[in-house]
Each structure stands twice: as structure tokens, then as C-alpha cells.
Amino acid sequence: MKKKALKEAKRIHDELSQIDTIVSHVKRDWNEFVLTGDDAYLKAVAYDLQGFYTGLERILESVADTIDDHLPAGESWHKNLLDQMSKEIQGVRPALLSDNAKKLLDEFVRFRHRVRNIYSFNLIPERVENLVEKLPYAYEQARKDLSAFAQFLEQVSSEE
């Protein structure tokens, strides 16, 4: 478990570093969209918003597979994964996500699905703006929770 825990902690830190870049791109491109009205910036923001969640989901999937030994399946696996990661598994791991982070991220998982299943010219700027405004807080919550989980993994690996 020691090696597995350290590997997961590193994966979390690495992925969060990549997500930091995505979050800064969202802010930059949204400001450009507001200034210019150019749909290319709106599309870039939508793509990065879904990339934000996809990056977080990679962390959740890895933990579900490596630590929990259980990846959800079926049509609603994305939502089930969020549910699974917001619950403690007694004797295995604490919850990865607080209820607050889970609630905030639920909006991003729905948006991710929408972006992947519509034509980009059907984006509604007000819906995108709503998520742009929530992104800093959602990311702060998720980053705090996932960083704490990485610390848990590092502590577990040092105790063995």
C-alpha cells in the first residue's frame, strides 16, 4: 500500500498543477469574450470548463480504481463516482470530497456532459458565465479537499 499511496499522492499533485493552468485560461478567455464578443473565446472557455472537471475526474477515477478497487459503471457512472468519492470507506480512506465540493462539482459534471453532446454554436453565454463565476470557489474547495487527501496518502505511506 505504501508505494500505491505515494503514487496516488503524486498523481493528485501533478493533476492539480495542470488544472491550475486550465483555471487561469478560463479567466483569461472569458475576459476576452466579454471584451470582444468573439465566439471562439466562448468555445475555448466551454472547452476548458469541461477540461477542468475532466482533470478532477481523472483523480477520482484513479483513486476509485487504485484505492477503492471499485469503479462505478453504467449510464450515470460520472455522478456515481462523485457520490463514491464524497463518502468515507471505513478502514480504507476518508472522503475525498466534502459535501460542499461535491455539490459545486455536480454542476460541472452536468456541463461537461452537455459540452460533449451539443454543437459548439449552441452554447448559451449566460450558462457559461454562471460556471465561470463559480469556478474559483469550486476549484478552491476541490483543491483543498484533494490536497488534504494527498496528505493523508503521504502520511499513510510513511507509517507503514
Secondary structure, 3 states (H helix, E strand, C coil): CHHHHHHHHHHHHHHHHHHHHHHHHHHHHHHHHHHHCCHHHHHHHHHHHHHHHHHHHHHHHHHHHHHHCCCCCCCCHHHHHHHHHCCCECCCECCCCCHHHHHHHHHHHHHHHHHHHCCHHHCCHHHHHHHHHHHHHHHHHHHHHHHHHHHHHHHHHHHC
